[in-house]
Amino acid sequence: MQKTTSLVGYPQNDRTESESYDGAHTFKWIVDKNLVEVHTGTRNLLELILSPSNLNDAYLQVLRNNGCGGVDKMGTSELLPYLSLHKDELLEMLLRGKYRPSPVRRVEIPKENGKKRLLGIPTVVDRFLQQAISQVLVGIYDAGFSDNSFGFRPNRSAHDALKRVQEYSEQGYRYCVNLDLERFFDTVHHSKLIEILSRTIKDGRVISLIHHYLNAGVMVNLRFEDTTEGVPQGGPLSPILSNILLNELDKGLELRGHPFVRYADDCLILVKVS
């Protein structure tokens, strides 16, 4: 049996609970007052992102995370009234490729070493849309990530990473090379990331939307600055994008037979000395 959710103006999700995001899915859309079926895969992901179940999950997650407002100062409590008024307009802009994200709000967080971590806080509406994109990307990519990757992944934690290090230690790997990618999030090469995404995601509308988020810019002391590189920390999309990019590092280490444990941009390469 299939669970369906019907909401006028929204796509109808006919995906069974047992399906994964890797295969094709069937959705029903109302087009010119006619109900039509759309089969979705990696070539038609935007409909999956905008499905009612995915958007509802994204909305609930944004509420749970709460957080402060972006450049428009809208709070999470104002998201539902906004969507109630602008749902149709927002969906149409997304489907037509006309939606443009707002710049993120720059926030500086002190680090233990005296330096500052730069965060970019998206508007609540953009957090909602980023969360919807992220959920679908996680469904597509997570199963293919390395078993030695632990950061920003479902049902994995820093404690799990430490246990894996202990396991390698018990196997005789008593030394390690500590690889810390300095300013990784701030220096991500946009073109490289888009190229890696395009290997799997064949829906150009989704690639374009992600690119718009990368290039949305940042507001620093009421002054707009372009973002020509980097993935701003602070939004729901950044963790999965960082793991997609750093999975290239994981594959390289595995290809060379190096045991490692990676948590986000921190990586330990384990060494056994005979």
C-alpha positions in Angstrom: 0.0 0.0 0.0 1.1 3.5 -0.7 0.7 6.6 1.4 -0.4 9.7 -0.4 -0.7 13.3 0.6 -2.9 15.6 -1.5 -2.7 19.4 -1.3 -4.0 21.6 -4.2 -1.1 23.3 -6.0 1.5 21.0 -4.6 2.8 17.8 -6.1 1.3 14.6 -4.8 3.8 12.1 -3.4 3.1 8.5 -4.2 6.4 7.1 -3.0 6.2 4.1 -0.8 8.2 4.1 2.5 10.4 1.3 1.3 11.7 3.1 -1.7 15.1 5.0 -1.6 15.9 8.1 -3.5 18.2 6.3 -5.8 15.5 5.0 -8.2 12.6 6.6 -10.0 9.5 7.9 -8.2 6.0 8.8 -9.3 4.3 12.0 -8.4 1.0 13.5 -9.5 0.9 17.2 -10.4 -2.1 19.3 -11.3 -1.3 20.9 -14.7 -4.1 23.0 -16.3 -6.6 21.4 -14.0 -5.5 17.9 -15.2 -3.8 15.4 -12.9 -0.7 14.1 -14.6 2.0 11.6 -13.4 5.6 12.6 -13.3 8.3 10.0 -13.0 11.3 11.4 -11.1 14.9 10.3 -10.9 18.2 12.2 -10.8 17.1 13.9 -14.1 13.9 15.2 -12.5 14.7 15.9 -8.9 13.1 19.3 -8.4 9.6 17.7 -8.2 11.0 15.4 -5.5 12.4 18.4 -3.6 9.1 20.2 -3.9 6.9 17.2 -2.9 4.6 17.9 0.0 6.1 15.2 2.3 9.6 16.6 1.7 8.6 20.2 2.2 6.6 19.3 5.3 9.7 17.5 6.8 11.8 20.5 5.9 9.4 22.9 7.6 9.3 20.8 10.8 13.1 20.6 10.9 13.5 24.4 10.5 11.1 24.8 13.4 13.0 22.3 15.5 16.3 24.1 14.8 14.8 27.5 15.4 17.8 29.9 15.2 18.0 33.6 14.5 16.7 35.4 11.4 18.6 36.3 8.3 18.9 39.6 6.5 15.1 40.1 6.5 14.9 39.4 10.3 12.0 37.0 9.8 11.7 34.4 12.6 10.7 30.8 12.4 7.3 31.6 13.9 6.6 33.7 10.8 7.5 31.0 8.3 4.0 29.3 8.2 2.1 32.6 7.7 4.5 33.6 4.9 4.2 30.2 3.1 0.4 30.3 3.5 0.3 33.6 1.6 3.2 33.0 -0.9 3.2 29.2 -1.5 2.0 29.3 -5.1 4.2 32.2 -6.1 7.3 30.5 -4.5 6.6 27.2 -6.2 6.1 28.8 -9.6 9.4 30.8 -9.3 11.3 27.6 -8.3 9.8 25.5 -11.1 10.5 28.3 -13.7 14.1 28.8 -12.4 13.3 32.4 -11.4 13.9 32.1 -7.7 16.9 33.9 -6.3 18.1 33.3 -2.7 18.7 36.2 -0.4 22.3 37.0 0.8 23.3 35.4 4.0 23.9 37.4 7.2 27.5 37.3 8.4 28.0 36.2 12.0 31.4 35.7 13.6 31.9 33.1 16.3 35.1 33.0 18.4 37.2 29.9 18.2 39.4 28.3 20.9 42.6 29.4 19.1 41.6 33.1 19.2 40.5 33.2 15.6 36.9 33.6 14.4 34.6 31.2 12.6 32.6 32.9 9.9 29.0 31.8 9.7 26.4 32.8 7.1 22.8 32.8 8.3 20.2 32.4 5.5 16.7 33.8 5.8 14.1 31.4 7.2 12.6 30.9 3.8 16.0 30.0 2.3 16.7 27.7 5.3 13.4 26.0 4.5 14.3 25.5 0.9 17.9 24.5 1.7 16.6 21.9 4.1 14.3 20.5 1.4 17.2 20.2 -1.0 19.5 18.7 1.6 17.1 16.0 2.6 17.0 14.8 -1.0 20.7 15.0 -1.5 21.3 13.0 1.6 19.0 10.3 0.3 21.0 10.2 -2.9 24.5 10.4 -1.7 24.8 9.2 1.9 24.8 5.5 1.1 27.8 6.0 -1.2 29.9 7.8 1.4 32.9 6.2 3.0 32.2 4.1 6.1 35.1 6.1 7.7 33.2 9.4 7.3 31.3 10.5 10.4 30.6 14.3 10.3 27.1 15.6 9.4 25.7 12.2 8.6 22.5 10.4 9.8 23.0 8.2 12.9 26.7 9.0 13.1 28.5 11.1 15.7 31.9 12.3 16.9 31.8 9.4 19.5 31.4 6.9 16.6 34.5 8.5 15.0 36.5 8.1 18.2 35.4 4.4 18.5 36.6 3.8 14.9 40.0 5.4 15.8 40.2 3.0 18.8 39.4 0.1 16.6 42.3 1.0 14.3 44.6 1.4 17.3 43.8 -2.1 18.5 44.8 -3.4 15.1 48.2 -1.9 15.5 47.8 1.6 13.9 49.4 3.5 16.8 50.4 6.6 14.8 48.4 9.1 12.8 48.7 12.0 10.4 46.4 14.8 11.4 44.9 16.5 8.3 43.0 19.7 9.1 41.9 21.6 5.9 42.4 25.2 6.9 39.4 27.4 6.1 37.8 24.6 4.1 34.2 25.9 4.1 35.4 29.4 3.2 37.5 28.3 0.2 35.4 25.6 -1.5 35.9 25.9 -5.3 32.4 26.4 -6.7 33.1 25.1 -10.2 34.6 21.9 -8.9 31.7 21.3 -6.5 29.2 21.9 -9.3 31.2 19.5 -11.6 31.0 16.8 -9.0 27.3 17.3 -8.4 26.6 17.2 -12.1 28.1 13.7 -12.3 25.0 12.4 -10.4 22.4 15.1 -10.5 21.1 15.4 -14.1 18.3 17.8 -13.3 19.8 21.2 -14.4 17.2 23.1 -12.4 18.5 21.7 -9.2 22.1 22.3 -10.1 21.2 25.9 -11.0 19.4 26.4 -7.8 22.3 25.1 -5.7 24.6 27.4 -7.8 22.4 30.3 -7.0 22.8 29.5 -3.3 26.6 29.4 -3.6 26.6 32.8 -5.3 23.9 34.4 -3.1 26.4 36.7 -1.5 26.8 37.9 2.1 25.8 41.0 4.0 28.6 42.3 6.3 27.7 45.4 8.3 24.9 46.3 5.9 27.4 46.0 2.9 26.9 43.3 0.2 29.8 41.1 -0.7 30.0 38.6 -3.6 30.7 35.0 -2.7 32.9 33.6 -5.5 34.1 30.7 -3.4 33.2 28.9 -0.2 30.1 27.2 1.2 28.8 29.4 4.1 28.5 27.5 7.4 25.2 28.1 9.0 22.8 26.8 6.4 21.2 23.3 6.1 22.8 22.8 2.7 26.4 23.3 3.6 27.0 19.9 5.5 25.9 17.7 2.7 27.7 19.7 0.0 30.9 19.6 2.1 30.6 15.8 2.4 29.9 15.4 -1.3 33.1 17.3 -2.1 35.3 15.7 0.6 34.1 12.2 -0.5 36.6 12.7 -3.3 39.3 12.8 -0.6 37.9 9.7 1.0 37.9 7.8 -2.3 41.5 8.8 -2.9 42.6 7.6 0.5 40.8 4.3 0.1 42.3 3.8 -3.3 45.7 4.1 -1.8 44.9 1.7 1.0 45.2 4.3 3.8 43.0 3.7 6.9 41.5 7.0 8.0 38.7 8.6 10.1 37.2 11.8 8.9 34.8 14.1 10.7 33.9 17.0 8.4 37.1 18.8 7.4 39.2 17.1 10.1 40.8 13.8 9.1 43.1 11.3 10.8 45.2 9.1 8.6 46.2 6.0 10.6 49.7 4.5 10.3 51.1 1.2 11.4 54.9 1.2 12.0 56.6 -2.2 11.7 
